[in-house]
Amino acid sequence: MQFPFLKRFFSKDESSLKKIEAVLGYSFKDRKLLSRALSHRSSMSGGIANERLEYLGDAVLGLVVSEFLFKRFPDYDEGNLTKIKAALVNETMLSKIAGTFGLGQFVFLSAEEEKSGGRLKPSIVADALEAVIGAIYLDGGLRPSSEFVKKFILDDYEILIKDESMINYKGELLERMQAAGRGIPRYEVVEEIGPDHTKTFVISVSVDGSRLGVGKGMSKKEAEQRAAKMALDSLKKLVNSGRDA
């Protein structure tokens, strides 16, 4: 969903925040919480950015999702529940969900960060989503924050976890290597490209000293996921060719 009007209001005035509330579907009693939740550290000069609210929101999100999965899958063991939860609350997933309602366009950034494409960076957008959840929790309690998580994440959880881009490739690679008795995959930063505010990471993954894959991403997590995917693809090709993986 696109919101072409968003670029017209990046200020933190009351009118702008009301418009943001309309997209979120929640009206704050204390809009300072919303303003803080949307304040990336690049936009602050001595003030408090959204890291603390992100920390709280991560905990609230984890609780709500865990309770939902616990009730939804009464026959699943801890391992299966953990795998589904990881697919729902990882950075890639959260940034994609936030993108469906244009949250990145609301985040308060410095001019430099905005020019570098900060509104599209998965880490910034995902952190802002968690911070918003934390802000809703402080403002209204567990019920409205749970309803927010349900509306934007849990209502479509089946579709979301089937999305290939949301697969936890690192987890899959780890399980496969351990099952084969080949040890734990090791991730290493091969190269960092560009300035700090718009850096691209190149990361390799190796097992028993053998490099299996390389990935690029705007965050280390994204690059690791792509390296793990390449490794899994390579292993599948070996299996299909009849060689021992």
C-alpha positions as CSV (number, residue, x, y, z in Angstrom):
1,M,0.0,0.0,0.0
2,Q,1.4,3.4,-0.9
3,F,0.8,6.7,0.9
4,P,1.8,9.5,-1.6
5,F,0.8,12.2,0.9
6,L,3.3,11.1,3.6
7,K,6.3,13.2,2.4
8,R,4.4,16.4,3.2
9,F,4.5,15.9,7.0
10,F,7.7,14.9,8.7
11,S,7.5,17.5,11.5
12,K,6.6,16.4,15.0
13,D,3.6,18.8,15.4
14,E,0.3,17.6,16.7
15,S,-1.4,17.7,13.3
16,S,1.3,15.4,11.8
17,L,1.1,13.0,14.7
18,K,-2.7,12.8,14.3
19,K,-2.2,11.7,10.7
20,I,0.3,9.1,11.8
21,E,-2.2,7.8,14.4
22,A,-4.8,7.3,11.7
23,V,-2.5,5.0,9.8
24,L,-1.5,3.1,13.0
25,G,-5.2,2.8,14.1
26,Y,-4.4,4.0,17.6
27,S,-4.9,7.4,19.3
28,F,-2.3,8.3,21.9
29,K,-3.2,10.0,25.2
30,D,0.5,11.1,25.3
31,R,1.7,11.9,21.8
32,K,5.2,12.5,23.1
33,L,5.5,8.7,23.3
34,L,4.6,8.4,19.6
35,S,7.0,11.2,18.6
36,R,9.8,9.4,20.6
37,A,9.0,6.0,19.0
38,L,9.5,7.5,15.6
39,S,12.7,9.4,16.4
40,H,15.8,7.7,15.0
41,R,19.0,8.6,16.7
42,S,20.2,10.5,13.6
43,S,17.4,13.1,14.1
44,M,18.3,13.7,17.8
45,S,20.8,16.3,19.1
46,G,21.0,15.4,22.8
47,G,17.5,14.1,23.1
48,I,16.2,10.6,23.7
49,A,15.8,8.5,20.5
50,N,13.6,5.4,20.2
51,E,16.1,2.7,21.4
52,R,14.5,2.3,24.9
53,L,11.0,2.0,23.4
54,E,12.3,-0.5,20.9
55,Y,13.7,-2.6,23.8
56,L,10.3,-2.5,25.5
57,G,8.4,-3.1,22.3
58,D,10.5,-6.2,21.5
59,A,9.5,-7.7,24.8
60,V,5.8,-6.9,24.3
61,L,5.9,-8.3,20.8
62,G,7.6,-11.5,22.0
63,L,5.0,-12.0,24.7
64,V,2.0,-11.4,22.5
65,V,3.3,-13.7,19.7
66,S,4.4,-16.4,22.1
67,E,1.0,-16.5,23.8
68,F,-0.8,-16.6,20.4
69,L,1.3,-19.5,19.1
70,F,1.0,-21.3,22.4
71,K,-2.8,-21.3,22.1
72,R,-2.9,-21.7,18.4
73,F,-0.7,-24.8,18.3
74,P,-1.4,-26.9,21.5
75,D,0.4,-29.9,20.1
76,Y,3.6,-28.2,19.0
77,D,6.7,-28.6,21.1
78,E,9.1,-25.8,22.2
79,G,11.3,-26.2,19.1
80,N,8.4,-25.8,16.6
81,L,6.9,-22.8,18.5
82,T,10.3,-21.1,18.6
83,K,10.8,-21.6,14.9
84,I,7.5,-20.0,14.0
85,K,8.0,-17.2,16.4
86,A,11.5,-16.5,14.9
87,A,9.9,-16.3,11.5
88,L,7.4,-13.7,12.7
89,V,9.6,-11.4,14.7
90,N,12.9,-11.2,12.8
91,E,14.1,-7.9,11.3
92,T,13.3,-8.8,7.7
93,M,9.7,-9.7,8.6
94,L,9.1,-6.6,10.8
95,S,10.5,-4.3,8.2
96,K,8.3,-5.9,5.5
97,I,5.2,-5.6,7.7
98,A,6.0,-2.0,8.5
99,G,6.4,-1.3,4.8
100,T,2.8,-2.4,4.1
101,F,1.5,0.7,5.9
102,G,4.5,3.0,5.1
103,L,5.9,3.4,8.5
104,G,9.4,4.2,7.2
105,Q,8.0,7.4,5.7
106,F,7.0,8.6,9.2
107,V,10.3,8.1,10.9
108,F,12.1,11.2,11.9
109,L,15.6,11.1,10.4
110,S,18.5,13.5,9.8
111,A,18.8,14.9,6.3
112,E,21.9,12.9,5.8
113,E,20.3,9.6,6.8
114,E,17.3,10.3,4.6
115,K,19.5,11.0,1.6
116,S,21.2,7.7,2.2
117,G,17.9,5.8,1.9
118,G,17.3,5.4,5.7
119,R,13.5,5.1,5.2
120,L,14.0,1.9,3.4
121,K,16.7,0.4,5.7
122,P,15.3,-2.8,7.3
123,S,17.0,-2.1,10.6
124,I,15.6,1.4,11.0
125,V,12.0,0.5,10.0
126,A,11.9,-2.7,12.1
127,D,13.3,-0.9,15.1
128,A,10.6,1.9,14.7
129,L,7.9,-0.7,14.5
130,E,9.0,-2.3,17.8
131,A,9.3,1.2,19.3
132,V,5.7,2.0,18.3
133,I,4.6,-1.2,20.0
134,G,6.4,-0.2,23.1
135,A,4.9,3.3,23.0
136,I,1.4,1.9,22.6
137,Y,2.0,-0.4,25.6
138,L,3.1,2.5,27.8
139,D,0.3,4.7,26.7
140,G,-2.6,2.2,26.8
141,G,-1.4,-1.1,28.3
142,L,-1.2,-4.6,27.0
143,R,-4.7,-4.8,25.4
144,P,-4.2,-2.1,22.7
145,S,-0.6,-3.2,22.1
146,S,-1.8,-6.8,21.6
147,E,-4.5,-5.6,19.3
148,F,-1.9,-3.7,17.2
149,V,0.3,-6.8,16.9
150,K,-2.8,-8.9,16.0
151,K,-3.9,-6.5,13.3
152,F,-0.5,-6.0,11.6
153,I,1.2,-9.4,12.3
154,L,-0.9,-12.2,13.6
155,D,-4.0,-11.9,11.5
156,D,-1.9,-12.8,8.4
157,Y,0.7,-15.0,10.1
158,E,0.0,-18.0,7.9
159,I,0.7,-16.0,4.7
160,L,3.7,-14.3,6.3
161,I,5.5,-17.4,7.4
162,K,5.1,-19.0,4.0
163,D,6.8,-16.0,2.3
164,E,10.2,-17.3,1.2
165,S,11.9,-14.1,2.1
166,M,11.0,-14.6,5.7
167,I,12.6,-18.0,6.1
168,N,15.2,-18.3,8.8
169,Y,18.0,-19.5,6.5
170,K,20.6,-19.2,9.3
171,G,18.5,-21.5,11.5
172,E,18.0,-24.0,8.7
173,L,21.7,-24.1,7.9
174,L,22.6,-24.6,11.6
175,E,20.2,-27.5,12.0
176,R,21.4,-29.2,8.8
177,M,25.1,-28.9,9.8
178,Q,24.5,-30.2,13.3
179,A,22.4,-33.1,12.0
180,A,25.3,-34.0,9.7
181,G,27.8,-33.7,12.5
182,R,29.7,-30.9,10.6
183,G,29.9,-28.3,13.3
184,I,28.5,-24.8,13.7
185,P,28.5,-22.3,10.7
186,R,30.9,-19.5,11.1
187,Y,30.0,-16.0,9.7
188,E,32.7,-13.5,8.9
189,V,32.6,-10.0,7.6
190,V,34.5,-10.0,4.3
191,E,34.0,-6.4,3.4
192,E,32.2,-3.2,4.5
193,I,31.4,-0.9,1.6
194,G,30.5,2.7,1.8
195,P,30.3,5.3,4.6
196,D,28.8,4.5,8.0
197,H,25.4,5.9,7.3
198,T,24.9,3.9,4.2
199,K,27.1,0.8,4.6
200,T,26.8,-2.5,2.7
201,F,28.1,-5.6,4.5
202,V,29.6,-8.6,2.7
203,I,29.6,-11.7,4.9
204,S,30.8,-15.2,4.2
205,V,29.7,-18.4,6.0
206,S,32.0,-21.4,6.5
207,V,31.8,-24.8,8.0
208,D,34.8,-26.8,8.9
209,G,37.0,-24.2,7.1
210,S,35.1,-24.5,3.9
211,R,33.3,-21.4,2.5
212,L,29.7,-22.3,1.6
213,G,28.2,-19.0,0.8
214,V,28.6,-15.2,0.6
215,G,25.9,-12.6,1.1
216,K,25.4,-8.8,0.8
217,G,23.1,-6.6,2.9
218,M,22.5,-3.2,4.4
219,S,22.7,-4.9,7.8
220,K,24.9,-7.7,9.1
221,K,21.8,-9.8,9.8
222,E,20.5,-9.4,6.2
223,A,23.9,-10.3,4.8
224,E,24.2,-13.4,7.0
225,Q,20.7,-14.5,5.9
226,R,21.7,-14.2,2.3
227,A,25.0,-16.0,2.9
228,A,23.1,-18.9,4.6
229,K,20.6,-19.1,1.8
230,M,23.5,-19.4,-0.8
231,A,25.0,-22.1,1.4
232,L,21.8,-24.1,1.5
233,D,21.3,-23.7,-2.2
234,S,24.8,-25.0,-2.8
235,L,24.2,-28.0,-0.5
236,K,21.0,-28.8,-2.3
237,K,22.8,-28.8,-5.7
238,L,25.4,-31.2,-4.3
239,V,22.6,-33.6,-3.1
240,N,20.8,-33.4,-6.5
241,S,24.1,-34.2,-8.2
242,G,24.5,-37.3,-6.1
243,R,27.4,-36.0,-4.1
244,D,27.7,-36.1,-0.3
245,A,26.6,-32.8,1.3
